[in-house]
């Protein structure tokens, strides 16, 4: 078994790995590389595999950095199966067409500038129609159900506990007189997250491919995220303000809604109007409703206790689809809560809500996850006194809260604890999907546990499993 590391190495984006075994080519992940515009377009435009010799694609979960270049793969000629869990397939049904619309809109904007300069127009990486066509090739598979994907090659999806439908990929290949077993973590979840189950234990394998997003970081200890959220809501409600929460449409929005539902049901926060203002988040939440098979026991117990079959719908919660409804929120009477995309406040409707709320000291902005450098979310998280929104400068008088308990990634301790039971039996380990420092830090931690051959691969390198 040989692995070519095409993306998701030295970085946390563009996940893509080609596995060659039994004269079959399996593409593990087909993620979108996200970076500077020109570099991203160049990296994503050319799929770095021989598409006509590709036998199957296996997908760990629906996040765009893992799935987002699938429409370009199909556009380029791939017409084979794309294996994923049922929930991942459903999430991709919402997220990939949305991504296609974004590509079309971005190119339309860029081409206006190019036309003024007398430059030829660009084409989008792919369109909404390309994304819809891609969905025809998905094959939904249940957790813990081995499926043959090629000559003597089996894939089993194990729960990764990251987002709805997320999976570790166990790949088993019959080679000569033995079975080679490889497990790819995908994105491993933080234990005790709302809604989804904790990650499944690591299976015994010959080869481990482990993500390292938080390979050098640890989440704050003993955090009671729900109680912290309740304190913030009560404080801001008492002074008659509103809370703006920039949140990713997949995972974090649903986690926050679930906690607000539970806090309201238990009487720990007042019954405030709560608005989810993101068309994609609304669509994704419908998919979460369709998959109670992915819920953890705590969520099942809460639903039974509250006489509800829906953790994402209660009488104070409103889902906003239209632009007109979104605009009307800015004139509504406080206190209230608005959850809106994007998660780093770089685009989308949340920017309009921030513009109207950021200069009022009664209001609050809740940062519910890590913010990339140079984003609007990062500048707000750093409590900069003046921020720029839509080209205008606004004095930030709204209070800023940071609540990082909603991170969907395992931290360094979680990763090492998960990997520890098989430290002395794994023959080869590849540390992937992390920036250089976290990846190297995690590699050193694995070696201290007893892992022997630990490699931090570089892009385009080939290694035997």
ChimeraX attribute file (.defattr): number of C-alpha atoms within 10 A of each C-alpha:
attribute: neighborCount
match mode: 1-to-1
recipient: residues
	/A:1	18
	/A:2	13
	/A:3	20
	/A:4	20
	/A:5	22
	/A:6	22
	/A:7	28
	/A:8	27
	/A:9	28
	/A:10	21
	/A:11	22
	/A:12	21
	/A:13	21
	/A:14	27
	/A:15	26
	/A:16	28
	/A:17	25
	/A:18	23
	/A:19	21
	/A:20	16
	/A:21	20
	/A:22	15
	/A:23	11
	/A:24	18
	/A:25	21
	/A:26	21
	/A:27	23
	/A:28	24
	/A:29	29
	/A:30	30
	/A:31	24
	/A:32	26
	/A:33	26
	/A:34	18
	/A:35	12
	/A:36	8
	/A:37	8
	/A:38	8
	/A:39	12
	/A:40	14
	/A:41	16
	/A:42	12
	/A:43	16
	/A:44	20
	/A:45	18
	/A:46	12
	/A:47	17
	/A:48	14
	/A:49	15
	/A:50	9
	/A:51	18
	/A:52	11
	/A:53	12
	/A:54	18
	/A:55	18
	/A:56	19
	/A:57	24
	/A:58	24
	/A:59	27
	/A:60	27
	/A:61	27
	/A:62	29
	/A:63	20
	/A:64	21
	/A:65	21
	/A:66	26
	/A:67	24
	/A:68	27
	/A:69	28
	/A:70	27
	/A:71	26
	/A:72	24
	/A:73	22
	/A:74	19
	/A:75	18
	/A:76	15
	/A:77	10
	/A:78	22
	/A:79	17
	/A:80	17
	/A:81	18
	/A:82	24
	/A:83	24
	/A:84	28
	/A:85	27
	/A:86	18
	/A:87	24
	/A:88	25
	/A:89	22
	/A:90	22
	/A:91	23
	/A:92	26
	/A:93	20
	/A:94	18
	/A:95	24
	/A:96	28
	/A:97	23
	/A:98	18
	/A:99	20
	/A:100	24
	/A:101	17
	/A:102	16
	/A:103	18
	/A:104	17
	/A:105	14
	/A:106	13
	/A:107	17
	/A:108	16
	/A:109	11
	/A:110	13
	/A:111	17
	/A:112	13
	/A:113	13
	/A:114	15
	/A:115	11
	/A:116	8
	/A:117	9
	/A:118	9
	/A:119	11
	/A:120	9
	/A:121	14
	/A:122	11
	/A:123	14
	/A:124	18
	/A:125	19
	/A:126	25
	/A:127	23
	/A:128	18
	/A:129	14
	/A:130	19
	/A:131	27
	/A:132	17
	/A:133	14
	/A:134	24
	/A:135	19
	/A:136	12
	/A:137	15
	/A:138	22
	/A:139	16
	/A:140	16
	/A:141	19
	/A:142	15
	/A:143	18
	/A:144	13
	/A:145	11
	/A:146	16
	/A:147	15
	/A:148	13
	/A:149	19
	/A:150	17
	/A:151	12
	/A:152	14
	/A:153	21
	/A:154	17
	/A:155	23
	/A:156	22
	/A:157	27
	/A:158	26
	/A:159	27
	/A:160	30
	/A:161	29
	/A:162	26
	/A:163	30
	/A:164	28
	/A:165	28
	/A:166	31
	/A:167	31
	/A:168	27
	/A:169	23
	/A:170	23
	/A:171	23
	/A:172	21
	/A:173	20
	/A:174	16
	/A:175	13
	/A:176	8
	/A:177	6
	/A:178	8
	/A:179	14
	/A:180	18
	/A:181	22
	/A:182	24
	/A:183	24
	/A:184	22
	/A:185	25
	/A:186	24
	/A:187	26
	/A:188	29
	/A:189	27
	/A:190	23
	/A:191	18
	/A:192	14
	/A:193	20
	/A:194	24
	/A:195	24
	/A:196	27
	/A:197	23
	/A:198	19
	/A:199	23
	/A:200	15
	/A:201	13
	/A:202	19
	/A:203	15
	/A:204	16
	/A:205	19
	/A:206	18
	/A:207	23
	/A:208	25
	/A:209	22
	/A:210	25
	/A:211	26
	/A:212	33
	/A:213	27
	/A:214	24
	/A:215	29
	/A:216	19
	/A:217	15
	/A:218	12
	/A:219	17
	/A:220	11
	/A:221	7
	/A:222	7
	/A:223	12
	/A:224	10
	/A:225	16
	/A:226	18
	/A:227	13
	/A:228	14
	/A:229	20
	/A:230	17
	/A:231	14
	/A:232	17
	/A:233	24
	/A:234	14
	/A:235	14
	/A:236	21
	/A:237	22
	/A:238	11
	/A:239	13
	/A:240	14
	/A:241	22
	/A:242	26
	/A:243	28
	/A:244	25
	/A:245	27
	/A:246	30
	/A:247	28
	/A:248	21
	/A:249	24
	/A:250	23
	/A:251	23
	/A:252	22
	/A:253	26
	/A:254	24
	/A:255	21
	/A:256	21
	/A:257	21
	/A:258	20
	/A:259	20
	/A:260	26
	/A:261	24
	/A:262	21
	/A:263	18
	/A:264	17
	/A:265	16
	/A:266	11
	/A:267	10
	/A:268	16
	/A:269	20
	/A:270	16
	/A:271	17
	/A:272	18
	/A:273	16
	/A:274	22
	/A:275	20
	/A:276	24
	/A:277	27
	/A:278	26
	/A:279	19
	/A:280	18
	/A:281	28
	/A:282	20
	/A:283	18
	/A:284	24
	/A:285	22
	/A:286	14
	/A:287	18
	/A:288	26
	/A:289	15
	/A:290	13
	/A:291	14
	/A:292	17
	/A:293	13
	/A:294	20
	/A:295	17
	/A:296	17
	/A:297	12
	/A:298	14
	/A:299	20
	/A:300	16
	/A:301	10
	/A:302	15
	/A:303	15
	/A:304	11
	/A:305	10
	/A:306	14
	/A:307	8
	/A:308	13
	/A:309	13
	/A:310	16
	/A:311	24
	/A:312	21
	/A:313	16
	/A:314	17
	/A:315	10
	/A:316	14
	/A:317	18
	/A:318	15
	/A:319	19
	/A:320	18
	/A:321	16
	/A:322	11
	/A:323	12
	/A:324	9
	/A:325	12
	/A:326	22
	/A:327	13
	/A:328	9
	/A:329	16
	/A:330	16
	/A:331	9
	/A:332	10
	/A:333	11
	/A:334	18
	/A:335	21
	/A:336	22
	/A:337	23
	/A:338	22
	/A:339	28
	/A:340	29
	/A:341	25
	/A:342	20
	/A:343	24
	/A:344	27
	/A:345	26
	/A:346	17
	/A:347	15
	/A:348	15
	/A:349	20
	/A:350	24
	/A:351	22
	/A:352	17
	/A:353	22
	/A:354	22
	/A:355	19
	/A:356	12
	/A:357	22
	/A:358	23
	/A:359	18
	/A:360	15
	/A:361	14
	/A:362	21
	/A:363	23
	/A:364	27
	/A:365	24
	/A:366	22
	/A:367	23
	/A:368	25
	/A:369	22
	/A:370	16
	/A:371	18
	/A:372	11
	/A:373	10
	/A:374	10
	/A:375	14
	/A:376	19
	/A:377	26
	/A:378	19
	/A:379	19
	/A:380	25
	/A:381	20
	/A:382	12
	/A:383	16
	/A:384	12
	/A:385	13
	/A:386	16
	/A:387	18
	/A:388	13
	/A:389	16
	/A:390	9
	/A:391	7
	/A:392	9
	/A:393	11
	/A:394	16
	/A:395	14
	/A:396	21
	/A:397	18
	/A:398	23
	/A:399	18
	/A:400	19
	/A:401	19
	/A:402	15
	/A:403	19
	/A:404	15
	/A:405	20
	/A:406	19
	/A:407	18
	/A:408	22
	/A:409	23
	/A:410	27
	/A:411	24
	/A:412	21
	/A:413	17
	/A:414	19
	/A:415	24
	/A:416	19
	/A:417	14
	/A:418	16
	/A:419	19
	/A:420	15
	/A:421	14
	/A:422	17
	/A:423	18
	/A:424	12
	/A:425	14
	/A:426	20
	/A:427	15
	/A:428	19
	/A:429	24
	/A:430	22
	/A:431	26
	/A:432	32
	/A:433	28
	/A:434	24
	/A:435	19
	/A:436	19
	/A:437	16
	/A:438	23
	/A:439	28
	/A:440	21
	/A:441	17
	/A:442	29
	/A:443	26
	/A:444	14
	/A:445	18
	/A:446	22
	/A:447	15
	/A:448	12
	/A:449	17
	/A:450	14
	/A:451	21
	/A:452	16
	/A:453	14
	/A:454	20
	/A:455	16
	/A:456	18
	/A:457	18
	/A:458	17
	/A:459	15
	/A:460	15
	/A:461	11
	/A:462	16
	/A:463	15
	/A:464	11
	/A:465	18
